[in-house]
Amino acid sequence: MPKTYRTSLVVLILTFLATASFAQEAAQLSVLRSDAPLAEKAAACRQLARIGTKQSVPVLASLLNDEKLSHMARTALEPIPDPAVDEALRDALGKLSGRLRVGVISSLGVRRDAKAVEPLSKLLADPDPDTAAAAARALGSIGTADAAGMLQAAMAKAASLSDPQKRRQHVEFVAEGLLRAAEALWAAGKKDQAQTIYDRLRSLEGAPPQVRTAAWRGSIVVRGDAGAAMLIEALRSTDKAIAAAGMRAATELAGSAITNALAAELAQAPAGRRGLLIEVLAQRSDPRVLPAVLQAAQSDDPQLRLTALRALKRVGDASCVPALLEAVAKGDKAVAQAAVEAIAALQGTSVDQQIAARLSEAKDSSRATLLEIAARRRIAAAAPSFWTAADDPDAAVRLAALNGLGAVIDTRDLPKLIARLSKAKDEQEATALDKALRDVCLRAADREAAAKELAAAVPTVPAPLKAKLLETLNQVGGNNALAAVAAAARSNDSELRDAAYRTLGQWKSPDAAPLLLELHRDATDDRLKVRAIRAYIRIARQFDMPAERRAEMCRKAMELAQRDEDKRLVLEVLLRYPTDEMRSIAVEAAKVPALKDEASLILMALAQSKNVNRAELGKALAQAGHQQVKLEIVKATYGAGEKTKDVTEVLRRHAKNFRIIFLPGSSYNDAFGGDPAPGTVKQLKIHYRIDGKDGEVLLNENSPIVLPMVK
């Protein structure tokens, strides 16, 4: 595309967008000029906040004195990038009062209008405290040197007020404004001016606690390395808020001077404050803090030691391993666990090498913990130690090895692992080895190859283990796994076959569906046919798949299922996934006498779904054999024993000209406005009349309401 053409195209697009934007702006302004309802004008202001230009300023400014729209007008004005907005707001400042003027003051602060400093400074002494406070906050937000000077002068006047209540009130809001000004000056590179304000605020009598705390943090951080002494002063404070400000400042300050100051303070601080200093050092993420934290991790003070061990999770490295392993071996339970957590979090292959070496040499009671650490870190080099420990006479060591084995070995060890599984000494060991088997297979880069190894082992292991291998194959999944379970399902070994059917009934993917149909077709045992079709229906119910495929599965299951209870499971699937295809299956099911009521109920439920054509409901019910009837609810009660309530009117509201009644809500209690007999099994008793003939039905709580025909 030629450059001139591209340029012309860009210009054309930008022109089009600008024209469209101007048109939108004009439309919104037209709404504001009209007699449109308040909601429409508020919506127009919201739109102008996005697209407004200088053209919108006069109209929006005219709304600043409108009690109902002033706030929305300011919201629209604030983002417009044109000095006309500032002029309009300053002009309104002298014309408004009360809440509307406070709003305009706030907007001037948001826009940081330096020309508003003088008129705003005059409002610092306004008799209305809300106006004076808003002016102080706005001047702080503007944050120029002039604004800060006005606030400092106002602070001097506030401090000299004779009325204690007024003095406290003025000191508080001017202090808040000064804090904002200090932040703005600092951001503008005027650190000396910001520091002066921070220092004044942190020692100001009567300053709000949050202002004083923020000023402490600002005073420290604005000084950089020179703030080290002040940082230590804050951390030594008995005021928890000031100490917290010091902690925050410590995380913001980089550099060796701060780190060294904190480390030196740790060495001489009383025991009660060392934990706080450890946390501060750890939060700095500075490797230079490690020696101080590591030394504290070997302290005789139990609480300090625990705090330091937890801190090593963030700042530790391979050099900490000996001390941490020592804590694992000789510390109490809490210390040992904290050390384990710290080692698990350390980075680097050197850490793994040290742990593997220590594990290979260990002979004491720490072996079980070392095995746990190696497993958590998945240290493959420690695998030989795990195999050795798997036969250890100490049950705790043996179980730790077996529990962690799957984390450190790979598929090359599968034959050895399967052989070990067949020698498990008890159920606990068998469970641990089975878990290891699954861990290895699920981590395998080639799961099909892993499944092939497992499949080959099925015929070779003792009978009780065959079922476990089949369950593991289900976890692994894939073609080889399914083929192995299929072979087991066709086995002459009844125990193996039973395990295979059980596994297929819990298969974790829909790819087992065709196999289940084959098994249903080929089985000569009715019991196996039932298990196959129920597993097939489970897949249709449980897994994501295209709607057409699910409907086809339901249709097939309805054809093949021999028992009504299995067909009812299909009806549940129809209800869970409502579509027109599912409706047609329900229509066919309703022609079966034993399924008629349930299928008709499903049809009513399907009609409530957006995915179903409601106009077809009457036709569907007619096809199902449920012709319309003249239904009258005579009397209905719900409850248990003497604790019942009359629900006749509720049923009358929801009864249509069919024998099926759908209630709102998920339960009878919801539909009937509460539980008349809490903790008791309740019943719904309905006296009704169909085509002039009286009938009565007693339904258990939450049963579908299907009224029997009266003979």
C-alpha positions as CSV (number, residue, x, y, z in Angstrom):
1,M,0.0,0.0,0.0
2,P,1.6,3.4,-1.0
3,K,2.5,5.7,1.9
4,T,0.3,8.5,0.7
5,Y,-2.6,6.2,0.5
6,R,-2.0,4.9,4.1
7,T,-1.7,8.5,5.3
8,S,-5.0,9.5,3.7
9,L,-6.7,6.4,5.1
10,V,-5.5,7.2,8.6
11,V,-6.7,10.8,8.3
12,L,-10.0,9.6,7.0
13,I,-10.5,7.2,9.9
14,L,-9.5,9.8,12.5
15,T,-11.9,12.3,10.9
16,F,-14.7,9.8,11.0
17,L,-14.1,9.0,14.6
18,A,-13.9,12.6,15.6
19,T,-17.1,13.4,13.7
20,A,-18.8,10.5,15.4
21,S,-17.5,11.6,18.8
22,F,-18.7,15.2,18.3
23,A,-22.1,13.9,17.2
24,Q,-22.4,11.8,20.4
25,E,-21.3,14.8,22.5
26,A,-23.9,17.0,20.8
27,A,-26.6,14.4,21.5
28,Q,-25.8,14.2,25.2
29,L,-25.7,18.0,25.5
30,S,-29.1,18.1,23.9
31,V,-30.4,15.8,26.6
32,L,-29.0,18.1,29.3
33,R,-30.7,21.2,27.7
34,S,-34.0,19.4,27.5
35,D,-36.7,18.5,30.0
36,A,-35.6,14.9,30.0
37,P,-36.0,12.9,33.3
38,L,-33.3,13.1,35.9
39,A,-32.0,9.6,35.2
40,E,-31.5,10.4,31.5
41,K,-29.6,13.6,32.4
42,A,-27.4,11.7,34.8
43,A,-26.7,9.1,32.1
44,A,-25.7,11.9,29.7
45,C,-23.3,13.3,32.3
46,R,-21.7,9.8,32.6
47,Q,-21.2,9.7,28.8
48,L,-19.7,13.2,28.7
49,A,-17.2,12.1,31.4
50,R,-15.9,9.8,28.6
51,I,-16.3,12.0,25.5
52,G,-16.7,15.6,26.7
53,T,-14.6,18.4,25.2
54,K,-14.5,22.2,25.7
55,Q,-17.9,22.3,24.0
56,S,-19.5,20.6,27.0
57,V,-18.1,23.0,29.6
58,P,-20.8,25.8,29.5
59,V,-23.7,23.3,29.7
60,L,-22.1,21.3,32.5
61,A,-21.1,24.4,34.4
62,S,-24.7,25.6,34.3
63,L,-25.7,22.5,36.3
64,L,-23.2,23.1,39.1
65,N,-25.9,24.9,41.1
66,D,-28.4,22.1,40.5
67,E,-29.0,20.2,43.8
68,K,-29.7,17.0,42.0
69,L,-27.2,17.1,39.1
70,S,-24.3,19.1,40.5
71,H,-22.3,16.0,41.5
72,M,-22.8,14.4,38.1
73,A,-21.9,17.6,36.3
74,R,-18.6,17.8,38.3
75,T,-17.9,14.1,37.5
76,A,-18.2,15.0,33.8
77,L,-16.1,18.2,34.0
78,E,-13.2,16.7,35.9
79,P,-11.7,14.6,33.1
80,I,-12.1,17.2,30.3
81,P,-8.6,18.3,29.4
82,D,-9.2,22.1,28.9
83,P,-8.5,25.1,31.1
84,A,-12.1,26.2,30.5
85,V,-13.1,23.7,33.1
86,D,-10.9,25.3,35.8
87,E,-12.2,28.7,34.9
88,A,-15.8,27.5,35.3
89,L,-15.1,25.8,38.6
90,R,-13.3,28.9,40.0
91,D,-16.2,31.1,38.8
92,A,-18.7,28.8,40.6
93,L,-16.7,28.9,43.8
94,G,-17.8,32.4,44.5
95,K,-21.5,31.8,43.6
96,L,-22.2,28.6,45.5
97,S,-22.5,27.7,49.2
98,G,-22.9,24.7,51.4
99,R,-22.7,21.2,49.9
100,L,-22.5,22.4,46.3
101,R,-19.5,24.6,47.0
102,V,-17.8,21.8,48.9
103,G,-18.2,19.7,45.8
104,V,-16.6,22.4,43.5
105,I,-13.7,22.8,46.0
106,S,-13.1,19.0,45.8
107,S,-13.1,19.2,41.9
108,L,-10.5,22.0,41.9
109,G,-8.3,19.7,44.1
110,V,-8.8,16.8,41.7
111,R,-7.8,19.0,38.8
112,R,-4.8,20.5,40.8
113,D,-5.6,24.0,39.6
114,A,-2.8,26.2,40.7
115,K,-4.8,29.3,39.9
116,A,-7.3,28.2,42.6
117,V,-4.8,28.5,45.4
118,E,-5.6,32.1,46.4
119,P,-9.4,31.7,46.5
120,L,-9.2,28.4,48.2
121,S,-6.8,29.8,50.9
122,K,-9.4,32.3,51.8
123,L,-11.8,29.5,52.6
124,L,-9.5,27.9,55.1
125,A,-11.0,30.3,57.7
126,D,-14.6,29.8,56.5
127,P,-17.0,29.4,59.4
128,D,-18.5,26.3,57.8
129,P,-16.1,23.5,58.9
130,D,-16.9,21.3,55.9
131,T,-15.9,24.1,53.5
132,A,-12.7,24.8,55.4
133,A,-11.8,21.1,55.5
134,A,-12.5,20.7,51.8
135,A,-10.3,23.7,51.0
136,A,-7.4,22.3,53.0
137,R,-7.7,18.9,51.3
138,A,-7.9,20.6,47.8
139,L,-4.9,22.8,48.5
140,G,-3.0,19.7,49.6
141,S,-3.9,17.9,46.4
142,I,-2.8,20.9,44.3
143,G,0.5,20.6,46.1
144,T,2.4,23.6,44.9
145,A,4.8,25.5,47.1
146,D,2.3,28.3,47.3
147,A,-0.4,25.9,48.4
148,A,1.8,24.4,51.0
149,G,2.7,27.8,52.3
150,M,-0.9,28.7,52.7
151,L,-1.5,25.5,54.6
152,Q,1.4,26.1,56.9
153,A,0.2,29.6,57.7
154,A,-3.3,28.2,58.4
155,M,-1.7,25.6,60.7
156,A,-0.1,28.4,62.8
157,K,-3.5,30.1,63.1
158,A,-5.2,26.9,63.9
159,A,-2.7,26.1,66.7
160,S,-3.4,29.5,68.3
161,L,-7.2,29.2,68.4
162,S,-8.5,29.6,72.0
163,D,-11.5,27.3,71.6
164,P,-10.2,23.8,72.2
165,Q,-12.8,22.1,70.0
166,K,-12.2,24.5,67.0
167,R,-8.4,24.2,67.5
168,R,-8.6,20.4,67.4
169,Q,-10.9,20.5,64.4
170,H,-8.8,22.9,62.4
171,V,-5.5,21.3,63.2
172,E,-6.8,17.9,62.0
173,F,-8.0,19.1,58.6
174,V,-5.1,21.4,57.9
175,A,-2.7,18.5,58.9
176,E,-4.4,16.3,56.3
177,G,-4.0,19.0,53.7
178,L,-0.3,19.4,54.6
179,L,0.3,15.6,54.3
180,R,-1.2,15.7,50.8
181,A,1.0,18.7,50.0
182,A,4.1,16.9,51.2
183,E,3.4,13.9,49.0
184,A,2.8,16.2,46.0
185,L,6.0,18.1,46.6
186,W,8.0,15.0,47.0
187,A,6.6,13.6,43.7
188,A,7.6,16.9,42.1
189,G,11.2,16.5,43.2
190,K,11.1,19.1,46.0
191,K,12.3,16.8,48.7
192,D,13.5,19.4,51.1
193,Q,10.1,21.1,51.3
194,A,8.4,17.8,51.7
195,Q,10.8,16.8,54.4
196,T,10.1,20.0,56.3
197,I,6.4,19.3,56.3
198,Y,6.8,15.6,57.2
199,D,9.0,16.5,60.2
200,R,6.5,19.1,61.4
201,L,3.5,16.7,61.1
202,R,5.1,13.8,62.9
203,S,5.7,15.9,66.0
204,L,2.6,18.0,65.7
205,E,0.4,18.0,68.8
206,G,-3.2,17.2,67.9
207,A,-2.4,15.7,64.5
208,P,-4.7,12.8,63.6
209,P,-3.0,9.4,64.3
210,Q,-3.1,8.4,60.6
211,V,-1.5,11.7,59.6
212,R,1.3,11.4,62.2
213,T,1.9,7.7,61.2
214,A,2.1,8.6,57.5
215,A,4.4,11.6,58.3
216,W,6.8,9.3,60.2
217,R,7.0,7.0,57.1
218,G,7.5,10.0,54.8
219,S,10.2,11.6,57.0
220,I,12.2,8.4,57.0
221,V,11.9,7.5,53.3
222,V,12.4,11.0,51.9
223,R,15.8,11.1,53.6
224,G,17.1,7.9,52.0
225,D,20.2,6.5,53.6
226,A,20.2,9.5,56.0
227,G,16.9,8.2,57.4
228,A,18.5,5.2,59.0
229,A,18.7,6.7,62.5
230,M,15.0,7.9,62.3
231,L,14.0,4.4,61.1
232,I,15.5,2.8,64.2
233,E,13.8,5.4,66.3
234,A,10.4,4.5,64.8
235,L,11.0,0.8,65.2
236,R,11.9,1.3,68.9
237,S,8.7,3.2,69.5
238,T,6.2,1.8,71.9
239,D,3.5,3.3,69.7
240,K,2.5,0.3,67.4
241,A,1.4,2.6,64.6
242,I,4.7,4.4,64.5
243,A,6.6,1.1,64.6
244,A,4.4,-0.1,61.7
245,A,5.3,3.0,59.8
246,G,8.9,2.2,60.4
247,M,8.4,-1.3,59.0
248,R,6.8,0.0,55.9
249,A,9.6,2.5,55.4
250,A,12.2,-0.2,55.8
251,T,10.6,-2.1,52.9
252,E,10.8,1.0,50.7
253,L,14.4,2.0,51.4
254,A,17.1,0.2,49.5
255,G,20.8,0.3,50.2
256,S,23.4,-1.1,52.5
257,A,23.3,1.7,55.1
258,I,19.7,0.8,56.0
259,T,20.5,-3.0,56.0
260,N,23.5,-2.4,58.2
261,A,21.6,-0.2,60.6
262,L,18.8,-2.8,61.0
263,A,21.3,-5.6,61.5
264,A,23.2,-3.6,64.1
265,E,19.9,-2.9,65.9
266,L,19.0,-6.6,65.9
267,A,22.3,-7.4,67.7
268,Q,21.5,-5.1,70.6
269,A,17.7,-4.9,70.7
270,P,15.9,-6.4,73.6
271,A,14.3,-9.8,73.0
272,G,10.8,-8.4,72.7
273,R,11.7,-6.4,69.6
274,R,14.0,-8.7,67.8
275,G,11.1,-10.6,66.1
276,L,9.9,-7.3,64.6
277,L,13.4,-6.5,63.3
278,I,13.7,-10.0,61.8
279,E,10.4,-9.5,59.9
280,V,11.6,-6.1,58.7
281,L,14.9,-7.5,57.5
282,A,13.1,-10.4,55.7
283,Q,10.7,-8.0,53.9
284,R,13.6,-6.0,52.5
285,S,14.5,-8.9,50.1
286,D,18.1,-7.9,50.4
287,P,20.6,-10.8,50.4
288,R,22.8,-8.8,52.8
289,V,20.3,-9.4,55.6
290,L,21.0,-13.1,55.5
291,P,23.8,-13.3,58.1
292,A,21.8,-11.5,60.7
293,V,18.6,-13.6,60.1
294,L,20.6,-16.9,60.1
295,Q,22.3,-16.0,63.4
296,A,18.8,-15.4,64.9
297,A,17.7,-18.7,63.6
298,Q,20.2,-20.3,65.9
299,S,19.2,-18.3,68.9
300,D,18.3,-19.8,72.3
301,D,15.1,-17.7,72.3
302,P,12.4,-20.0,71.0
303,Q,10.1,-17.3,69.6
304,L,12.9,-15.4,68.0
305,R,14.3,-18.6,66.5
306,L,10.9,-19.5,65.0
307,T,10.5,-16.0,63.5
308,A,13.9,-16.2,62.0
309,L,13.3,-19.7,60.5
310,R,10.1,-18.4,58.9
311,A,12.0,-15.4,57.5
312,L,14.6,-17.7,55.9
313,K,11.9,-18.9,53.5
314,R,12.2,-15.5,51.9
315,V,15.9,-14.6,52.3
316,G,17.6,-17.9,52.7
317,D,19.9,-19.7,50.2
318,A,22.1,-22.8,50.0
319,S,24.4,-21.6,52.8
320,C,21.5,-22.0,55.3
321,V,21.1,-25.7,54.7
322,P,23.5,-27.0,57.4
323,A,21.9,-24.8,60.1
324,L,18.4,-25.7,59.0
325,L,19.2,-29.4,58.9
326,E,20.6,-29.0,62.4
327,A,17.3,-27.4,63.5
328,V,15.4,-30.3,61.9
329,A,17.5,-32.9,63.8
330,K,17.7,-31.2,67.2
331,G,14.9,-28.7,67.5
332,D,11.6,-29.2,69.1
333,K,8.5,-30.0,67.0
334,A,7.7,-26.4,66.1
335,V,11.3,-25.5,65.3
336,A,11.8,-28.7,63.2
337,Q,8.6,-28.0,61.2
338,A,9.6,-24.3,60.6
339,A,13.0,-25.5,59.4
340,V,11.4,-28.0,57.1
341,E,9.2,-25.3,55.6
342,A,12.2,-23.1,55.1
343,I,14.3,-25.8,53.4
344,A,11.3,-26.6,51.1
345,A,11.3,-23.0,50.0
346,L,15.0,-22.5,49.2
347,Q,16.1,-22.2,45.6
348,G,19.0,-23.9,43.8
349,T,20.4,-27.3,42.9
350,S,23.1,-26.9,45.7
351,V,20.3,-27.2,48.2
352,D,19.1,-30.5,46.7
353,Q,22.7,-31.8,46.6
354,Q,23.2,-31.1,50.3
355,I,19.9,-32.8,51.3
356,A,20.6,-35.8,49.1
357,A,24.0,-36.2,50.6
358,R,22.8,-35.8,54.2
359,L,20.0,-38.3,53.6
360,S,22.4,-40.9,52.2
361,E,24.5,-40.6,55.4
362,A,21.7,-40.2,58.0
363,K,21.3,-42.9,60.6
364,D,19.3,-41.1,63.3
365,S,15.6,-40.3,63.8
366,S,15.8,-37.3,61.4
367,R,15.6,-39.7,58.4
368,A,11.9,-39.6,58.1
369,T,11.9,-35.8,58.1
370,L,14.7,-35.7,55.5
371,L,12.7,-38.1,53.3
372,E,9.8,-35.7,53.6
373,I,12.0,-32.7,52.6
374,A,13.5,-34.6,49.6
375,A,10.0,-35.6,48.4
376,R,8.7,-32.1,48.7
377,R,11.6,-30.8,46.7
378,R,11.3,-33.8,44.2
379,I,15.1,-34.5,44.5
380,A,15.7,-37.3,41.9
381,A,19.2,-37.8,43.2
382,A,17.7,-39.0,46.5
383,A,15.9,-41.9,44.8
384,P,18.4,-44.6,46.0
385,S,18.0,-43.5,49.6
386,F,14.2,-43.8,49.2
387,W,14.5,-47.3,47.9
388,T,16.8,-48.3,50.8
389,A,14.5,-46.6,53.3
390,A,11.4,-48.4,51.8
391,D,12.7,-51.6,53.5
392,D,13.8,-50.0,56.8
393,P,12.8,-51.7,60.0
394,D,11.6,-48.4,61.4
395,A,7.9,-48.1,60.4
396,A,8.0,-44.3,60.4
397,V,11.0,-44.2,58.1
398,R,9.6,-46.9,55.8
399,L,6.3,-45.1,55.4
400,A,7.9,-41.7,54.8
401,A,10.0,-43.3,52.0
402,L,7.0,-45.0,50.4
403,N,4.8,-41.8,50.7
404,G,7.5,-39.8,48.9
405,L,8.7,-42.3,46.4
406,G,6.5,-41.2,43.6
407,A,7.9,-37.7,43.8
408,V,11.6,-38.7,43.2
409,I,11.4,-41.6,40.7
410,D,10.3,-41.7,37.1
411,T,8.7,-44.2,34.7
412,R,11.9,-46.2,34.4
413,D,11.3,-47.4,37.9
414,L,7.7,-48.5,37.2
415,P,8.6,-52.3,37.1
416,K,10.4,-52.0,40.4
417,L,7.6,-50.0,41.9
418,I,5.0,-52.5,40.8
419,A,7.1,-55.4,42.1
420,R,7.4,-53.6,45.5
421,L,3.6,-53.0,45.5
422,S,3.1,-56.8,45.5
423,K,5.2,-57.1,48.6
424,A,3.4,-54.4,50.7
425,K,3.4,-55.4,54.4
426,D,0.1,-53.9,55.2
427,E,-2.8,-51.7,53.8
428,Q,-1.0,-48.5,54.8
429,E,2.0,-49.4,52.7
430,A,-0.1,-50.6,49.8
431,T,-1.9,-47.3,49.8
432,A,1.4,-45.3,49.8
433,L,2.8,-47.4,47.0
434,D,-0.4,-47.1,45.0
435,K,-0.2,-43.3,45.4
436,A,3.5,-43.4,44.3
437,L,2.5,-45.3,41.2
438,R,-0.1,-42.7,40.3
439,D,2.3,-39.8,40.9
440,V,4.9,-41.3,38.6
441,C,2.4,-42.1,35.8
442,L,0.7,-38.7,36.1
443,R,4.0,-36.9,35.9
444,A,5.1,-39.0,32.9
445,A,6.0,-37.1,29.7
446,D,4.5,-40.0,27.7
447,R,1.4,-41.2,29.6
448,E,0.5,-43.7,26.9
449,A,3.9,-45.5,27.5
450,A,3.3,-45.4,31.2
451,A,-0.2,-46.9,30.7
452,K,1.3,-49.6,28.5
453,E,3.7,-50.6,31.4
454,L,0.8,-50.7,33.8
455,A,-1.3,-52.8,31.4
456,A,1.5,-55.3,31.0
457,A,1.7,-55.7,34.7
458,V,-2.0,-56.4,35.3
459,P,-1.8,-60.2,34.5
460,T,1.4,-60.6,36.6
461,V,0.3,-59.2,40.0
462,P,-1.7,-60.8,42.8
463,A,-5.5,-60.6,42.5
464,P,-6.0,-57.8,45.1
465,L,-3.5,-55.6,43.2
466,K,-5.1,-56.0,39.8
467,A,-8.0,-53.7,40.9
468,K,-5.5,-51.1,42.1
469,L,-3.7,-51.1,38.8
470,L,-7.0,-50.7,36.9
471,E,-7.9,-47.7,39.1
472,T,-4.5,-46.2,38.4
473,L,-5.1,-46.8,34.6
474,N,-8.3,-44.7,35.0
475,Q,-6.2,-41.9,36.5
476,V,-3.7,-42.0,33.7
477,G,-6.3,-42.3,30.9
478,G,-5.7,-42.6,27.2
479,N,-6.1,-45.3,24.6
480,N,-3.7,-47.9,26.2
481,A,-5.3,-47.5,29.6
482,L,-8.8,-47.9,28.2
483,A,-7.8,-50.9,26.1
484,A,-6.3,-52.6,29.2
485,V,-9.5,-52.1,31.2
486,A,-11.6,-53.3,28.3
487,A,-9.5,-56.5,28.2
488,A,-10.1,-57.0,31.9
489,A,-13.8,-56.4,31.5
490,R,-13.9,-59.3,29.0
491,S,-11.8,-61.6,31.2
492,N,-13.0,-65.0,32.4
493,D,-11.7,-64.0,35.8
494,S,-14.9,-62.8,37.5
495,E,-13.0,-60.9,40.2
496,L,-10.9,-59.0,37.6
497,R,-14.0,-58.5,35.4
498,D,-15.9,-57.0,38.3
499,A,-13.0,-54.6,39.1
500,A,-12.9,-53.6,35.4
501,Y,-16.7,-52.8,35.3
502,R,-16.3,-50.9,38.6
503,T,-13.4,-48.8,37.1
504,L,-15.4,-48.1,33.9
505,G,-18.3,-46.9,36.1
506,Q,-15.9,-44.2,37.3
507,W,-14.0,-43.5,34.1
508,K,-12.7,-40.0,33.9
509,S,-13.4,-39.2,30.3
510,P,-16.2,-39.8,27.8
511,D,-14.0,-42.0,25.5
512,A,-15.3,-45.0,27.4
513,A,-18.8,-44.6,26.0
514,P,-18.4,-46.8,22.8
515,L,-16.8,-49.6,24.8
516,L,-19.6,-49.6,27.3
517,L,-22.1,-50.0,24.5
518,E,-20.1,-53.0,23.2
519,L,-20.0,-54.5,26.7
520,H,-23.7,-54.1,27.1
521,R,-24.3,-55.7,23.7
522,D,-22.0,-58.7,24.3
523,A,-22.7,-59.4,28.0
524,T,-24.7,-62.5,28.7
525,D,-25.0,-61.7,32.4
526,D,-27.9,-59.3,33.0
527,R,-26.1,-57.8,36.0
528,L,-23.2,-56.8,33.8
529,K,-25.6,-55.3,31.2
530,V,-27.1,-53.1,33.9
531,R,-23.6,-51.9,35.0
532,A,-22.6,-51.2,31.5
533,I,-25.7,-49.1,30.6
534,R,-25.6,-47.2,33.9
535,A,-21.9,-46.3,33.3
536,Y,-22.9,-45.2,29.8
537,I,-25.7,-43.0,31.2
538,R,-23.2,-41.5,33.7
539,I,-21.0,-40.3,30.9
540,A,-23.9,-38.7,29.2
541,R,-24.8,-36.9,32.4
542,Q,-21.4,-35.9,33.7
543,F,-19.1,-34.9,30.9
544,D,-18.9,-31.9,28.5
545,M,-19.8,-32.8,24.9
546,P,-21.7,-31.4,22.0
547,A,-25.5,-31.3,22.6
548,E,-26.1,-33.5,19.6
549,R,-23.8,-36.3,20.9
550,R,-25.4,-36.1,24.4
551,A,-28.9,-36.4,22.9
552,E,-27.9,-39.3,20.7
553,M,-26.4,-41.1,23.8
554,C,-29.6,-40.5,25.7
555,R,-31.7,-41.9,22.9
556,K,-29.5,-44.9,22.6
557,A,-29.6,-45.5,26.4
558,M,-33.4,-45.2,26.4
559,E,-33.5,-47.9,23.7
560,L,-31.1,-50.3,25.3
561,A,-31.9,-50.0,29.0
562,Q,-34.0,-52.9,30.1
563,R,-35.1,-51.6,33.5
564,D,-37.4,-48.7,34.1
565,E,-35.1,-47.4,36.9
566,D,-32.3,-47.1,34.4
567,K,-34.5,-45.3,32.0
568,R,-35.3,-42.9,34.8
569,L,-31.6,-42.0,35.0
570,V,-31.8,-41.0,31.3
571,L,-34.8,-38.7,32.2
572,E,-32.5,-37.0,34.8
573,V,-30.0,-36.2,32.0
574,L,-32.8,-34.8,29.8
575,L,-33.7,-32.4,32.6
576,R,-30.1,-31.4,33.3
577,Y,-29.4,-30.5,29.6
578,P,-32.6,-29.1,28.1
579,T,-32.8,-28.9,24.3
580,D,-35.4,-29.6,21.7
581,E,-33.7,-32.9,21.1
582,M,-34.0,-33.9,24.7
583,R,-37.7,-32.8,24.7
584,S,-38.4,-35.3,21.8
585,I,-36.8,-38.1,23.8
586,A,-39.0,-37.2,26.8
587,V,-42.1,-37.3,24.5
588,E,-41.2,-40.9,23.5
589,A,-40.5,-41.9,27.1
590,A,-43.9,-40.5,28.2
591,K,-45.6,-43.2,26.0
592,V,-44.2,-45.8,28.3
593,P,-46.8,-46.4,31.0
594,A,-44.3,-46.8,33.8
595,L,-42.5,-43.6,32.8
596,K,-45.5,-41.5,31.9
597,D,-45.7,-39.3,35.0
598,E,-41.9,-38.8,35.3
599,A,-41.5,-38.0,31.6
600,S,-44.4,-35.6,31.7
601,L,-42.9,-33.9,34.6
602,I,-39.6,-33.6,32.7
603,L,-41.5,-32.0,29.8
604,M,-43.0,-29.4,32.0
605,A,-39.5,-28.6,33.4
606,L,-38.0,-28.5,29.9
607,A,-40.6,-26.0,28.9
608,Q,-39.2,-23.6,31.5
609,S,-35.8,-23.6,29.8
610,K,-34.9,-20.9,27.3
611,N,-33.5,-23.5,25.0
612,V,-36.9,-25.1,24.5
613,N,-39.8,-23.9,22.3
614,R,-42.5,-23.2,24.9
615,A,-45.2,-23.2,22.2
616,E,-44.7,-26.9,21.8
617,L,-45.5,-27.7,25.4
618,G,-49.2,-28.4,24.9
619,K,-48.5,-30.5,21.8
620,A,-45.8,-32.4,23.7
621,L,-48.1,-33.2,26.6
622,A,-50.8,-34.3,24.2
623,Q,-48.4,-36.6,22.5
624,A,-47.4,-38.0,25.9
625,G,-51.0,-38.8,26.7
626,H,-51.5,-36.0,29.2
627,Q,-54.6,-34.3,27.9
628,Q,-55.7,-31.1,29.5
629,V,-58.1,-31.6,32.4
630,K,-60.4,-29.3,34.5
631,L,-58.4,-29.1,37.7
632,E,-59.6,-27.6,41.0
633,I,-57.5,-27.5,44.2
634,V,-60.1,-27.9,47.0
635,K,-57.7,-28.0,50.0
636,A,-54.0,-28.4,50.6
637,T,-52.0,-28.6,53.8
638,Y,-48.2,-29.0,54.4
639,G,-46.4,-30.1,57.5
640,A,-46.2,-32.9,60.1
641,G,-48.7,-33.9,62.8
642,E,-50.3,-30.8,64.4
643,K,-47.7,-28.5,62.8
644,T,-49.2,-27.8,59.4
645,K,-50.0,-24.8,57.3
646,D,-52.7,-24.2,54.7
647,V,-51.1,-23.9,51.3
648,T,-54.2,-24.1,49.2
649,E,-53.8,-20.6,47.6
650,V,-50.2,-21.3,46.7
651,L,-51.1,-24.5,44.8
652,R,-54.1,-22.8,43.2
653,R,-51.8,-20.1,41.8
654,H,-49.5,-22.6,40.2
655,A,-51.9,-25.3,39.1
656,K,-52.7,-25.3,35.4
657,N,-54.9,-27.5,33.4
658,F,-52.6,-30.5,33.8
659,R,-52.1,-33.1,36.5
660,I,-48.6,-31.9,37.1
661,I,-47.9,-28.8,39.3
662,F,-44.6,-26.9,39.3
663,L,-43.8,-24.8,42.3
664,P,-41.3,-21.9,42.5
665,G,-38.1,-22.4,44.5
666,S,-36.0,-25.4,45.1
667,S,-38.1,-27.0,47.9
668,Y,-41.5,-27.1,49.4
669,N,-40.3,-24.8,52.2
670,D,-39.2,-22.2,49.7
671,A,-42.5,-22.4,47.8
672,F,-44.7,-22.4,50.8
673,G,-42.9,-19.6,52.7
674,G,-41.1,-21.4,55.4
675,D,-40.8,-24.6,57.4
676,P,-43.8,-25.4,59.5
677,A,-42.1,-28.3,61.4
678,P,-38.3,-27.8,61.4
679,G,-36.3,-31.0,61.8
680,T,-39.3,-33.2,60.9
681,V,-40.2,-35.2,57.8
682,K,-43.2,-33.4,56.3
683,Q,-45.9,-34.2,53.9
684,L,-48.1,-32.4,51.4
685,K,-51.8,-33.4,51.5
686,I,-53.9,-32.3,48.5
687,H,-57.6,-32.6,48.1
688,Y,-58.3,-31.9,44.4
689,R,-61.1,-32.3,41.8
690,I,-60.4,-33.4,38.2
691,D,-63.3,-33.1,35.7
692,G,-65.7,-32.9,38.6
693,K,-64.4,-36.0,40.4
694,D,-62.7,-35.7,43.9
695,G,-59.3,-37.1,44.6
696,E,-56.7,-37.0,47.3
697,V,-53.0,-37.5,47.4
698,L,-50.3,-37.5,50.1
699,L,-46.8,-36.6,49.0
700,N,-43.5,-36.7,50.8
701,E,-41.6,-33.5,51.2
702,N,-40.2,-32.2,47.9
703,S,-41.7,-34.9,45.8
704,P,-42.8,-34.0,42.3
705,I,-46.5,-33.0,42.4
706,V,-48.3,-35.4,40.0
707,L,-52.0,-35.8,40.7
708,P,-53.4,-39.3,40.0
709,M,-56.4,-39.6,37.7
710,V,-59.6,-40.1,39.6
711,K,-61.6,-43.2,38.4
